[in-house]
Every structure is written in C-alpha cells, then in structure tokens.
C-alpha cells in the first residue's frame, strides 16, 4: 500500500559562500565544518547536515527529511543558527546569495569526483561551479518508486509511478518561475549584465549564455523535456547518462574512473534543474541561494503546488500554445516545452519579473498553488511575500534599488559592502525570522 500524501517528506539543501569580517571570500571551509559538526553532535543533530562543496570557500547546509513546512522551518533555522555561531568563533560569516559580486578564482577541491567534471566540461568552465550557490528542494515520492540503477523501479506500484511522473513534470513546468522569483545577486565578476546571474553562469544556454558551465552539455545541466510516460522518463535518464559518458570519452577520461568514484545512472552524472534523486525524491535545483525568508516562501509555493497535484491526482500535461497553468478536469495543463524552455526561459533570465509574459505565468502558478492551501485550511499560503500587490518581490530588485540606474559595474569597495550587508540581513533573518518564516511555519502545505 502506498503511504498517504500526508506521509510524504520534503527536504532542503542550501549552498553558501564563506567570507571573513571584511566580506572577502575565505577558503577555511574545512575548519568551519569541523566546528559545525561538533555543535551538531552536542545538540543531538546529524553532523552530516554540514557538508563541503566543490570550492573551499563554499559549504552546504541540509535539513533532514520532514513532514511539514513547519518542521522544515524549524530544522532549517536551527541549523543556520548553529552555523552562524560556529562562524563567529573563527571570524567567518555566511554570504547567502547565489553569486559573489566581485571577481574570484575559486580553489576547487582536489578530489576525483570534481576532477572528472572539470575534465569533461573544461577546467576553467568548471570553476563556475565554485562561483555559484543554489538551493535544492526535495519532494519525496512513494518508497521504492525510484531505483538508483533503473531510474524507476519496474515493480513499483502504478500509483507511485504516476505520482513520480506528475511531480517530475510539475517541477519542470515550474522552472521559469523559480528562476524569476529567486534572482538574488545581480553581480558576478564585478559586472551586472541584466541576466539572472547564477542561471546564466551555472546552467548556461547555447545562445543566451554560451559561457555557462553546462552551455555545451545541456543534457546533463540544462532542463530536460517533459516525460509523456514513465517509460519515456526512464529513457530520458539513460540518454542523459550516456551523454555524460560520451563527454568523458571526448575528454579522454577512462569510464572506469567514473564508476570507481561512485558514478551511477542517478548519481554523479546529472546536474539538471530537475532530476530524480537516488534517495527517492524529485529534486528541484534551479533555485538561487537566497535569504531564509525567500527560500521558505519558495518551499511553501512548490510544496503547495505538489500537494495539489498529489491530492487531486492531477495529470500534469503540456499543452501547445498555452502560456500558463490551467486546471481542466483531472489535468493540470502547463506550457509546452518549446515555449517553457525557449521564450519563457529567455524572458525569466533577462527581464525576470519585469516581463509581462513572466508575470502572467507567475500569476497562474500562484493561483494554482494558493487555491489548494486556502481551500484546505483557510490559512495564509506562506508565499504571500513573493508578491507586493501587483508586483513580484525579488532580492535582486531590492539590491538594485540601492544603485543608480542603469548599473553595469560594481567597485571592489561597494562589492564588499554589498557582501557585508547581505551577511547582516541573513543573520537578522535567522535570529529573528519575520514574515516569510512565520507564514511558512503556519501554512505547512503537508500539514503540521
């Protein structure tokens, strides 16, 4: 028997840059993580919630799987508090935005896993991984549905397979919304070019952002099409996997090295914005690292949309010429992939929430997700803070209001000031959660 929707878990990972008191990047991640893990053990928490990243100036902080947004908020804020205290002991701060505003040459860890990636995409291009920080939201599916070797278990229950397929397609349909809503730091390498910085730098695009990390390897780093069936979803996973193996071949990297470092179908070969995770989740990776309020609002939005799909057993179906979310009977109709990953993606990366096209799409997403929460509980949704009247709020827009318009460059002095301001705002939200965290705690789309 499948577990009920209320039994489904949600989890969160967030990457951060480490900086010193002046706002300068610090490569002391290992020292910082030792203190975090000691603090976790002393408080009875999992020390592995604090993890290294590809660059020595970055760390990742994770929550355990939880059953509600209220639990997620508590776990998230508690872990962030432990990290802040550990940093204070050694004069380090967490910079929470998706790109560091000034030029940086990240020190990449000398580990086989990262060596293979750097060889496959190019060493200089791979450095972008150390210049970008994201947040990853995990939506659990029925136990036993995801298979690390086959993608989807062939003997899993039909209802679980349908749920997986629909959550995967929902996550795909939400891609442009997450790009537009979570745009955080407008600068990278001292420049602001008007694009969503992390999306352009990390994900890339063959025409829009050819300099991006995965611009030449979209199969493993770009958004993949909707899956029309479970069999098609399985085929997609294998096609992506083989694309990665072929990239290793072109770089003259022996495939055995990939397998010796733990490479499998679902592990160490996929950095797509939406992917199946070997731990039994659909993982959404297209979220900019951001302030806690914004992260929790996004968690509330995605969780509410996912729960409506689950509860009403909606089949998520792309429809040609549709530019918004629309419920029709037992189907959630969503924009077709050509539009989603073409015109809408470009609008989200360039104009963002200033684009009427993006705003209309966002309005439909919020109506869909909000209708479920309000009808279920009468409570606030937990993501009202994403919008202020007719306008959508982004961290990026808030930062740009402090600069004369138009802005294209940032001085080293102003860049460090921006970093320190962001660290202070982050610390303020962790120690004194306001609107977003409070509402997410009350709303809990999965129940408390």
C-alpha positions, -999 to +999 in steps of 0.1 A: +000+000+000+012+035-008+017+059+021-007+088+021+002+122+008+005+135+044+033+110+049+054+125+021+086+143+032+103+174+020+140+183+024+162+213+016+199+219+008+214+253+006+249+263-005+267+293+010+299+313+004+322+318+034+336+352+039+357+370+065+346+400+085+356+423+056+335+404+031+364+387+014+360+351+004+376+326+027+389+291+019+385+279+055+355+257+048+371+226+064+379+244+097+344+259+097+327+225+090+346+208+120+330+234+143+296+230+128+297+192+131+309+194+167+280+217+175+256+194+157+267+164+178+264+183+210+229+193+202+219+158+191+217+167+154+231+149+124+267+163+118+265+153+081+239+181+077+270+203+072+289+194+041+318+206+019+312+219-016+334+218-047+352+250-037+370+255-004+351+288+000+317+271+000+296+249+022+263+232+021+238+230+049+210+204+047+178+196+066+167+161+074+135+148+056+105+163+074+067+160+070+057+197+071+069+231+063+066+239+100+092+212+107+113+223+077+114+259+090+125+248+125+152+224+112+165+249+087+166+279+110+182+258+138+210+245+115+216+280+102+219+292+138+245+266+146+265+276+115+264+313+124+277+305+159+305+283+145+315+311+121+316+337+149+342+316+168+367+319+139+357+352+124+337+339+094+303+348+080+279+331+057+272+350+025+238+337+013+233+350-022+238+330-054+269+347-068+297+366-052+297+401-067+334+405-073+360+386-094+371+353-078+392+324-087+378+296-066+401+270-051+385+237-063+389+207-041+414+181-054+390+151-054+384+125-081+347+135-084+355+171-092+385+161-114+362+142-137+337+170-140+365+195-147+380+173-174+346+167-191+335+204-193+369+221-192+388+232-161+381+270-165+345+264-172+342+241-142+353+270-120+319+285-124+306+257-101+327+275-074+312+308-083+275+298-079+254+288-049+220+273-051+192+258-030+178+224-038+143+213-027+135+176-025+099+163-029+096+127-017+078+101-038+064+067-027+090+044-012+106+021-037+095+040-068+129+055-076+156+029-085+192+041-085+201+017-113+170+018-135+157+053-127+122+040-119+116+006-102+099-018-126+080-035-098+068-003-081+031+004-077+013+021-106+000+049-083+036+056-072+049+057-107+021+081-118+029+104-088+065+104-097+058+113-134+034+141-124+058+156-098+086+155-123+066+172-150+053+198-124+088+206-113+098+210-150+068+234-155+079+255-125+114+260-139+110+296-152+090+306-121+119+296-098+144+314-120+124+346-120+113+346-083+147+337-067+170+360-087+193+372-059+226+389-066+227+408-099+265+409-099+292+384-107+328+390-115+322+427-108+295+430-136+258+432-139+246+423-174+208+422-166+206+384-167+198+360-138+235+357-128+236+322-114+213+306-141+235+321-168+268+312-152+259+277-139+233+263-162+242+283-193+225+282-226+240+276-261+228+310-274+218+331-244+247+323-221+273+303-241+299+309-213+279+290-188+292+258-171+268+234-189+261+255-220+278+229-242+263+199-223+227+207-217+218+170-215+234+169-180+230+205-169+200+220-187+163+215-184+151+182-199+117+179-217+086+167-200+081+129-199+050+116-216+051+083-197+072+065-171+089+046-198+099+079-215+111+092-182+133+061-178+146+065-213+154+102-206+175+092-176+196+067-197+200+092-225+214+118-201+236+092-185+251+081-218+256+118-229+278+122-198+298+090-205+303+103-241+315+136-227+341+117-206+351+098-237+357+131-256+378+144-228+398+111-229+388+102-193+385+064-187+350+054-179+362+032-151+372+063-132+336+074-132+324+041-119+352+039-093+341+073-079+305+060-074+291+071-107+257+056-114+226+064-135+213+089-109+245+098-091+274+119-103+260+124-138+232+148-135+232+185-126+199+193-143+175+219-128+151+190-122+163+154-116+154+121-100+175+117-068+187+083-057+172+089-023+137+087-037+129+123-044+123+147-073+150+173-067+145+209-079+179+225-083+171+257-102+167+279-071+191+307-064+207+307-029+189+334-011+177+348+022+158+325+046+125+343+040+127+339+003+139+302+005+110+293+028+084+311+006+096+292-024+094+259-004+058+268+006+049+276-031+064+244-045+051+222-017+016+236-021+016+230-059+030+195-054+004+186-028-025+198-050-012+176-078-010+147-054-043+152-036-064+158-067-044+132-087-039+157-115-021+145-146+004+173-155+001+177-192+018+202-215-005+220-240+008+236-271+002+274-272-006+275-235+014+300-216+001+295-181-011+269-155-047+258-161-067+231-145-091+212-167-109+183-151-083+158-138-055+176-157-031+204-149-023+219-182+011+236-184+031+254-211+046+232-238+083+226-235+092+246-266+078+277-251+088+269-215+125+263-223+125+289-251+107+322-250+097+319-213+131+308-202+147+337-220+123+362-205+129+348-170+167+350-174+167+385-190+137+406-178+126+384-149+096+397-131+096+429-153+084+408-182+046+408-186+049+373-201+066+360-170+042+379-147+012+362-163+028+328-159+037+335-123+002+347-115-012+314-128+013+294-107+004+312-075-033+309-082-029+271-087-008+266-055-027+291-034-061+276-042-051+243-026-038+258+006-067+282+011-094+256+003-077+231+026-071+252+057-083+288+053-047+297+064-024+320+047-004+303+020+031+310+033+042+326+000+022+359+000+055+377+005+066+368-030+042+395-043+035+431-032+002+440-047+006+437-085+044+434-083+067+405-075+095+410-050+129+397-057+162+400-037+179+412-069+154+441-074+159+451-038+197+453-042+195+472-075+173+499-059+205+509-040+223+517-072+219+544-097+202+531-129+214+517-151+242+498-134+268+475-151+298+475-128+305+475-091+336+487-075+356+465-051+347+487-022+310+487-030+311+450-037+325+442-003+299+465+013+272+446-006+285+413+008+286+426+043+251+440+040+238+406+027+255+387+056+239+411+081+205+407+066+209+369+066+219+369+102+190+391+111+165+368+094+180+337+111+179+351+146+146+370+141+125+352+114+099+376+101+071+374+075+083+345+053+094+321+080+064+328+102+039+322+075+057+291+062+056+278+097+018+283+099+010+272+064+028+239+062+013+226+029+019+190+041+002+196+075+020+201+108 
